[in-house]
Amino acid sequence: MTEAINESWFHEEGLLLGGWQPEQLAKAIQDIEEGKKEPTPGRIVAALTFSFWTAMFGKDYETLWQTTLHKIGRKPDGKGLRRKDFSGPLAQIRSLRNLIAHHEPVIMWNLPKRYDSMLEMTGWLSPPAAAWCQTHCRFQQVYPAEPIALHQPPKEAKGRGILTE
């Protein structure tokens, strides 16, 4: 966004389409100022929440994707990225992240699938970062080869990333 628009792209009129994104931007700036620091563009971008960023992959941003964001990376086959390549997996990852952040159980989720999805998206954006993650992440060493199943999830759990396969 900095390269395509400018380093203060988040202040551009009409760019933030999510109704709550301007509020999140204001809160990020307020948090920086309360920490007695100058709200530089870099600090502001770093202070924006995960939900702010995942919203940039929603339907409202299709035009921005077609004009600008499709350039953020490439698939291994050289094809460009589409908003839809990210939106579904990111929704699952955000749900999983929120459950973990609130100390909710995730044992019934298909965690290897989410892990693979995160690595794949990281590779699209930065192959060196994906390689680093594969070298340093211990998920595959600590997650059991056989999925843990304590009970059958309810039917309504299907489609939310819960291990039902």
N, C-alpha and C positions, 0 to 999 in steps of 0.2 A: 504494500500500500504506500509505503514511503517512496519507493522508486517510481511508482505509477502516478502518485498524486503529489504528496509532499510529506515531510516528517510530522506534520500536525494534521494528517488526513482525518482523524477522528473528530476534528472541529468543522469539517466541511459541511455546509448546509445540505441537508437532504441525504447525506450518506448513510447515517445510522437509521435503519428502517425498523428495527425492533422497538416497540413502544417503551420498553424499560432500558434499552441500551444507553440513552442519554443520562438516565439516572445512575447507571453503573459507572459511566464515565465521570460524572460529577462526584460520586463517592470515591472513586480511585484518586481523583485530584485532591479531595478533602483529606483522605488518609495520608497522602504524601505530605500535604501542608501541615497536618497535625504532627507529623514526624519531624517537623522543622526543616523540611527539605524543599528545594525548588521543584515544582512539577514540570520537569523537562519532558519532552516527547518520549524519550526512552523510558523514563520512570513511569510515565502514564501507561504506556503499552505494557510494561512489566506488571503493573498493578491491576490490570483488567482481569476479570474473573474468567474461569473456564466456560461458564455459560455465555458470557459475552462473545467469546471466540467461536463457540459451537453455533451460536445464532448466525454467524457469518456464512454458514453452510446451509441455511434454510432457504426455502422457496423464494422468500422476499428478495434474496440476493442473487437470483439467477442472472439478471442483467449484468451485475457487477462481475459475476463469474465469467460470463461470456466476453466481457471487454477487458478485464484486468486479472482476476484471481486465477484463471486457468493457467497462468504462467508461473505459478508458485512451485511447480515441480513436474516430473514426468514419471510415467510408469516404466518398468524395465523394458517393455517392448517399444519404447520411444513415443507411445501415444500420450497426448496431453491429458490433463486431469479435468474431470467434470465435477460440478457441485455434488451430483448424486453419488459419485464415488466415495465421498466423505460423509454425506448427511446421515445415512442409515447407520453405518458403523459408529459414528461419533455419538449418535443418540444412545446407542447401547452402552458405549464406554462412559458417557456422562451418567447414565442411570447406575451403572456399576460403581463408578467413583462416588456418587452420592450415597449409595448404600454403605460403602466402606467408610466414608467420612462420618456417617451417623451410626456406625457400629452395628449395622444390620447384617443378618446372615447372607452370605453369598455362596454357600456350599452347593446349592442347586444350580448355580449358573454354569454355563459352559465356559469356564475360565480359559482353557487352552484356545478356544476359538477367539475370545476377546484379546488374548495375548497376541495371537497371530495377526489379528486385525490391526492392533496397535503397531506392531513391527512393520507390517506392510505399508501402512500410511506413513510411518516415519521414513521408510525407504523411499517413498515417492517424493517426500519433501527434502530429505537429506540422506543419501546412501551412506556417507560416513557416520552419521548419527545412528542409523540402523545397525551398522556393523559394530559400533561401540556398544549399543544395547545388547546385541547378541552375545558379545564377549563378556559383558559385565553383569547382565541380569541372571539371576539364579532361579527364575520361575520354573524352567524345565527340569532343573535338578531337584527341586523340592516338591513340585506338584506330583501326586501319585500317577503312575502309568494307567491304572484303572480308575475311572471316575468314582468319586465317593457318592453313594446314593443312600440316603437315610430313609426316604419315603418317596412316593410318587408325587410330583407337583400337581396341583389342581389344573384342570383343563384351561382355565383362564390365564395360566402362566405362559402358555405358548405365545410366541411372538415378542416376548419381553427379554429375550436373551437367556432365559432360564434353561437349564439342561433338560430338554425333553426329547432329544434325538436318540 
